[in-house]
Amino acid sequence: MFDFWAPSISDKAWVKDLIFSAGREGCEYTFGNIFCWSEVYGSEITRYGDFFFSKSGSGIYCFPAGSGDLKTCLNEMRRDAEQRGNPFRMFGLTERDKERLEELFPGSFTLKEDRNLFDYIYRTSDLSELAGKKYHAKRNHIAAFLKDTQWIYEEIGEQNISECLVMNELWAIKNSNKDPKGIAREQIALKRALKNFAELEMKGALIRTESGVVGFTVGEAASGNMFCTHFEKAFSDVRGAYPVINREFAANTISGFTFVNRENDEGDEGLRKAKLSYHPDKLLIKYTAEYND
């Protein structure tokens, strides 16, 4: 049986080394994401040789990231599940992972496409330039914001994190009636991100108006050329706040990254519509896999 433990900041270096070397694109493979949501999902992590993987409190494993004998690694994961009295299930598999699994274990797994977990991956230049007819509505919202508002763009740091925490509390109060359970869970993860911002090597920025902070965004590098945006909050009654923080962050703080992964929509129709409205360069297809015991 594997020795799993709750992730801590001290795990960041080795986890990031294995994930970066594996070239994973999914949001499940960023240390900050794993750390911040671990309290919500009961996630634990472990290492097997040069493979990293995690396990949720419900007993489902993330497909391993790393290098080495993948077949042996997966067999050991299956034994671990059996010893815990659980079915062997995995999430986060890409098309390539699906192919490898079928090559190594033909007919042994049932794989299901999970649309709710598809990641939305954009070109950073598309988000910063918003060029062409398809972004006409975004530009209109931004123009309205710029016309009516005195504003400042600031990168997040020790000097203004407390303001983001306050704005986040106000946002949660205003929106809690929409999805009380989901927002409460997200608040746990987001507060963890802000309170461990420097240690997690997060990047973020905020938009400030005369009334205070009206929007902010936070994420981390997923690889050398991809950034992963974990959280983005803005007051919906401030027209243009969301597209402005999105555009300015892409044009300034993360302009050195070719791609931005803005994560999945978890089946929320409103969120799906919003993410599609930015016209992703790629939808990262993901599968779940269950061993046919």
C-alpha positions, 0 to 999 in steps of 0.5 A, a space after each residue: 500500500 502506498 504512503 499518501 500524505 496531505 500536500 504541504 509547501 515543502 512538497 512543491 519543488 519535487 512535485 513541480 519537477 516531475 510534472 514539468 518534465 512530464 509536459 502535462 497540460 491538465 489543470 490537475 497537474 499544477 502544484 498550487 491547484 492540488 495544494 489549494 483544493 486538497 482540504 476540499 477534496 481530501 486530496 493526498 499525494 505520493 511518489 512512486 519512482 519518478 512518477 507523481 500522482 494524487 488520490 482524492 478522499 473518494 479514492 479516485 486516483 489522478 493518472 500518474 505524471 512522470 517517467 519510467 515503467 508506466 505499466 508497473 506503476 499502474 499495476 501498483 496503483 491497482 493493488 493499492 486500490 484493492 488493498 483499500 477496498 476500492 475500485 481502481 478508478 482514475 481521472 485526468 486522462 488525455 487522448 494520449 493517456 487513453 491510447 497508452 492505457 489501451 496499449 498496456 492493458 487492452 480491454 482491461 479498463 472502461 474509459 468515459 469522456 468527461 465533458 465537464 472536466 475538459 480544460 479550456 486552453 487559449 492563446 495568450 495573444 488572443 486574450 490580450 488582443 481580442 481581435 476580430 468580430 468574434 470578440 466584438 462584444 468583449 471590446 464593447 464591455 471593455 470600452 464601457 468600463 474605460 469610458 466610465 471608470 478611473 482604474 489602475 492595474 496592479 500585480 498582486 503582492 504582499 502589499 495588496 493581498 489583504 484587499 483581495 481577501 476583503 473583495 473576495 469576501 464581498 463577492 461571496 456574499 453577493 453571489 452565495 445564493 447562486 450556489 452556496 455549497 460550491 462557492 463555500 468550497 471554492 472559498 476554502 481553496 481561494 483563501 488558501 491560494 491567497 494566504 500562501 501566494 508567495 510560497 506557491 509562486 503564484 502570479 496574480 493581478 487586480 483592477 482597482 477603481 475609486 471604490 476599491 478592488 473590483 476584480 482580481 485573478 490568480 494562477 501559476 505556471 503550468 509549464 514553460 509556455 503555459 499558464 494556468 488561471 485558477 481563480 478570477 473574481 469580479 463584481 458583475 455589477 461593474 460592467 466590463 470588470 471581468 473582460 478588463 482583468 482578463 485582458 490586462 493580465 494576459 497583456 501584462 503579467 503573463 504575456 511571456 506564456 504562449 498559452 493560458 489554461 483557464 481550467 474546466 467548467 464543471 458542468 456549469 452552463 453559465 461558466 461554459 458559455 462564458 469560457 466558450 465566448 473567449 474562443 479557446 484554441 483547444 479543448 483538452 479532452 479528458 477521460 475517466 478510467 475504471 478497471 474492469 474487476 
